[in-house]
Amino acid sequence: MPCFVGRFLWLVLCGPIVALSPCLSQSAVRGLVVSDSLLRAHVYNLAADSLQGRRTGTIGQRRAAAYCQRALRANHLVPIFKLDSARTSYRQTFPIVFTNVATFGNLPGNGIRQAQTTYRQAELADGPLSRQDSSRALFGINLGGLLPGLDLKREIIVVSAHYDHIGASGGLIYHGADDNASGTAAVLGVAAVFDSLARAGLRSRRTVLFVLFSGEEDGLLGSAYFVAHPPASLTQFVGALNADMVGRVDKAHKRTPDYCYVLTDANGGSLKKTLEQVNAQTVQLILNQGGYNTVEDPEQSFYRSDQYNFARLGIPVLFFTNGSHSDYHRATDTAKRIRYDVLQKRATLLFQTVWALANPTP
Ligand SMILES: [Zn+2]
């Protein structure tokens, strides 16, 4: 790394607010990384016992929302959700209602159908809530803040992760360190680098919108509400990058942990090309080796996280993930099991890709 980049890194990531160095250039940004100590702090804080697994509608999720909101504010992001004609908020609250769903099977011999299991299905409330529904509804909270761009500020790159998880039950806390404190930490880590660059006088041409969803574990509800009630016209969203589970190493990569799956669909070709170029110039992770691509993945990962709500509307997306592992949705998904060295590389790839997409060459 050229020494001026090292000096610049110190200035923007560790030092006081400084005036823009005249020799600072876009190429200097190539040497920047997301701080590993910041990523570690975010993961430990979000996966702490006191947040009780961050289940949507619980006190743990509300504590996590307060934590994330403080981080958005600390990074000097602009609140994006309209409260009324004069005020905006970092928060977008949405109601979730539940219906009991039964699955049926035939009783042997007589053909009579019998309810075999019932479960509670979460849905976004459709229209205003009745008083009865209101007393039974839960409320999710999306969080969002933006960094306005320069000459292309009407064009928006969305960088997102869900911060909710599956809560606590049976005496166990499901910490959700990988799922998805890791992705939340990555998004907040990327925001911190953008903030440092902005304070040093370097801003991107396009606007970058940082969003943290809840309700993901209940069926991608937060992102569904967000795209139905967007803070700007969806036509302004030129790309949406989502990180869900980016802190662990799957079975296929035990010996080659410097990897990431980055999935897209037919609309994401140009984003993927940028990603591959940026990856080759920076962290050089192994990309998409193994079964997690959109077509062949038996687990259908691409359709199971928030980027899908953007992709189904034709918005180009990239989905960053490490794939599944044996602690997935178990109480053993803890902060101490995260590979912070690999998380840092993936978060850095996310930052570098967002920076490149937010600064298209004229
Ligand atoms: Zn997840």
Boltz pocket constraint, residues with backbone or C-beta under 6 A from the ligand:
constraints:
  - pocket:
      binder: B
      contacts: [[A, 162], [A, 164], [A, 179], [A, 180], [A, 216], [A, 244], [A, 245], [A, 304], [A, 305]]
      max_distance: 6.0
